[in-house]
Amino acid sequence: MTERDMSKAALRGEPSYVWRDGQKRRLNMIGKFAGIRMQGRVLENGCGVGMYVEKMTALGANVTGLEYDFERARDAKANSEKIVNAAGEFLPLPSGTFDLVLSHEVIEHVQDDRSAIAEMIRVLKTGGRAVIFCPNRGYPVETHGIFWKGKYYFGNKPFVNYLPRVWRDKLAPHVRVYSRRDMQTLFDSLPVKFIERTVIFGAYDNIIARTGIFGKILRTVLQFLEKTPLKVLGISHFWVVEKV
């Protein structure tokens, strides 16, 4: 990875480039809670290079993808002409337009996450749903790398998220991490009801690719923990809200 690529990864994360079990699982979760809305107008707010745009379109959705990074938006146009290059805090889209909004590991990177959430709700129709994935502070690994003495170190860094927030945010000022209370605060005073508020583990496709059966056992065990109180250690919040 070049220095420029690392800088972009630090600021905006890395989008999905390869469609694997983890992405398939999350798409199934989106579809489960979207229901008939998946056949309507859908906005992916932060679409990266457009992989979810492509997959949701194949399921019958009329999908618009929004991407802040110009180069990624350009790449996403290979999958769809309905790609908008803009910031999530200032959606250039009419209110009450969409049946479903997907925000997949995006709000942690925007300048103003509260404004980004409010904009998602604004563009939803009444009865429309927003599906949001974002990093859980309870996960014992910071997956976005850290800054140390002015230098960025890419990759997974253990226990960073367990530090006092002021220290954690000095190591990882480029990405937010959320507790359940943090998530709740984002929706305060917005016209929504909560459909799902949980925490999930990953699919660990990279570990499976390296270790085979061990990785599959690890995935099975960790995803089973989603049914127990230990889900608080999961990698991502999964929240679904409906506009009222």
C-alpha angles and dihedrals in degrees: 000000000000123000089253092051091049090051091053091046090052094051102037108015126235118289124219110278098168125046108229141151093288093057092043091053093050092047089054089051091050091049093048093056096035095055112166090357088079087071092056136061113318131188121199103201103205102013100176109198092345107260096138089042089058095046096046091047089054088055091058102267123140095228131194115189122207120197129173097201110079097211093050091046089053091051090048090059087072086072100036142007089215096084121131121198104213145108121275092228091062108035110191089214134104122261118259095022108123137063092199136020121194121198108181114188092323113109092070089067103045123098094239115023095181091056091046091054092047090052092052090054092046094058094046121098116237104277091024120127136225118210114200132187119182139151120290117222089214093067108106094223130064101218098190099067127241142253117240123179091343096309126108118230112198123212142041116336118188125230096358091123091056093063120099106282095248090057094040091052092051090056094042107025090147097067136037127224124202139219119199089259091052089053093048091052091057090064099042111134093003118127098251142116122211117246099171133006114174145123126244138194124230130256093241094215093163092055091047090050089055102037107023114198094019090057091048091052090049091051092049093049096046095045089050087058088065085078092056137061087263088077085093085081092059125124100240143026113235111200130171120190131180124213113238 
